[in-house]
Amino acid sequence: MAKSVKKTTPAKPAARLRVVLAPDVFLGPGKADLLEGIAATGSISAAGRRLNMSYKRAWMLVETLNGYFAKPLVTAATGGKAGGGAQLTALGEEVLTRYRRMAAATEKAIATDVAALRKKRKT
């Protein structure tokens, strides 16, 4: 007789890291997900759609990041017969990697305390 196996859903991240780069310029999970989507799809609009984000909003976030750093994080070619597209620059890849590393370090640093708090919830 086969055992019944209870499936558990992994816990959502306990923290959402938002790095303040300058007044009104932040790098958080949304922008990181957008950069990751651009890298995966080669398109700002496709990356935005993956996140249920309008093209205008996705472009605004890319422009904010590109305007903050000394070099752009994303380069884009306009549409037309060739279809346009977008890609992360080497700096864009570095920024995304550094953000993901900081977010993972944050999760690790608070894991024990978060687990203790979750044990104290109502059942």
C-alpha positions as CSV (number, residue, x, y, z in Angstrom):
1,M,0.0,0.0,0.0
2,A,1.4,3.4,-1.0
3,K,1.9,6.1,1.5
4,S,0.0,9.3,1.2
5,V,2.5,12.1,0.7
6,K,1.4,15.6,1.8
7,K,2.6,18.2,-0.7
8,T,3.8,21.4,0.8
9,T,4.2,24.7,-0.9
10,P,7.5,26.3,-0.3
11,A,7.3,29.4,1.8
12,K,7.5,32.7,0.0
13,P,10.6,34.8,0.6
14,A,10.5,36.3,4.0
15,A,11.9,39.6,2.8
16,R,11.7,41.7,-0.2
17,L,14.9,43.6,-0.5
18,R,14.7,47.2,-1.8
19,V,18.0,48.9,-2.3
20,V,17.9,52.7,-2.2
21,L,20.5,53.8,-4.8
22,A,19.5,57.5,-4.6
23,P,16.5,59.5,-3.6
24,D,13.6,58.1,-5.7
25,V,15.9,55.5,-7.3
26,F,15.4,52.0,-6.0
27,L,16.4,48.5,-7.0
28,G,14.0,45.8,-5.8
29,P,12.4,42.6,-6.8
30,G,10.2,44.1,-9.5
31,K,13.1,45.8,-11.4
32,A,15.2,42.7,-10.9
33,D,12.5,40.5,-12.3
34,L,12.1,42.9,-15.2
35,L,15.8,42.7,-16.0
36,E,15.7,38.9,-15.8
37,G,12.7,38.9,-18.1
38,I,14.5,41.1,-20.7
39,A,17.5,38.8,-20.6
40,A,15.2,35.7,-21.1
41,T,13.0,37.2,-23.8
42,G,15.1,39.7,-25.6
43,S,12.2,42.1,-25.3
44,I,11.1,44.8,-22.9
45,S,7.4,44.4,-23.8
46,A,7.5,40.6,-23.4
47,A,9.3,40.9,-20.1
48,G,6.6,43.4,-19.0
49,R,3.8,41.1,-20.1
50,R,5.4,38.3,-18.0
51,L,5.0,40.5,-15.0
52,N,1.5,41.8,-15.9
53,M,3.1,45.2,-16.5
54,S,2.3,47.7,-19.2
55,Y,4.9,48.4,-21.8
56,K,5.0,52.0,-20.7
57,R,5.7,51.0,-17.1
58,A,8.4,48.6,-18.1
59,W,10.1,51.2,-20.3
60,M,9.9,53.8,-17.5
61,L,11.6,51.4,-15.1
62,V,14.3,50.6,-17.6
63,E,14.8,54.3,-18.3
64,T,15.1,55.0,-14.5
65,L,17.8,52.3,-14.2
66,N,19.6,53.4,-17.3
67,G,19.6,57.0,-16.2
68,Y,21.1,56.2,-12.8
69,F,24.1,54.1,-13.8
70,A,27.1,55.4,-15.7
71,K,26.3,53.1,-18.6
72,P,23.0,51.6,-19.6
73,L,21.8,48.3,-18.1
74,V,19.5,47.6,-21.1
75,T,20.0,48.4,-24.8
76,A,17.1,48.4,-27.2
77,A,16.7,48.4,-30.9
78,T,13.5,49.9,-32.4
79,G,11.0,47.7,-34.1
80,G,10.3,47.5,-37.8
81,K,10.9,44.7,-40.3
82,A,13.8,43.3,-38.2
83,G,11.6,43.3,-35.1
84,G,13.7,45.3,-32.6
85,G,14.5,43.8,-29.3
86,A,16.4,44.5,-26.1
87,Q,19.2,42.9,-24.2
88,L,21.1,43.4,-20.9
89,T,24.5,44.9,-21.2
90,A,27.4,43.5,-19.2
91,L,26.6,46.1,-16.5
92,G,23.0,45.0,-16.5
93,E,24.0,41.4,-15.9
94,E,26.3,42.5,-13.1
95,V,23.6,44.6,-11.4
96,L,21.1,41.8,-11.6
97,T,23.7,39.3,-10.3
98,R,24.6,41.6,-7.4
99,Y,21.0,42.2,-6.5
100,R,20.1,38.5,-6.5
101,R,23.2,37.9,-4.3
102,M,22.1,40.6,-1.8
103,A,18.6,39.2,-1.7
104,A,19.8,35.7,-1.0
105,A,22.2,37.0,1.7
106,T,19.2,38.9,3.3
107,E,17.1,35.7,3.3
108,K,19.9,33.7,4.9
109,A,20.6,36.4,7.5
110,I,17.0,36.5,8.7
111,A,16.0,32.8,8.2
112,T,16.3,31.8,11.9
113,D,14.3,34.7,13.2
114,V,11.6,34.3,10.5
115,A,11.3,30.6,11.3
116,A,10.9,31.5,15.0
117,L,8.2,34.0,14.2
118,R,6.3,31.6,11.9
119,K,6.2,29.0,14.7
120,K,4.3,31.6,16.9
121,R,1.4,32.0,14.5
122,K,-2.2,31.0,15.3
123,T,-3.1,27.5,14.3
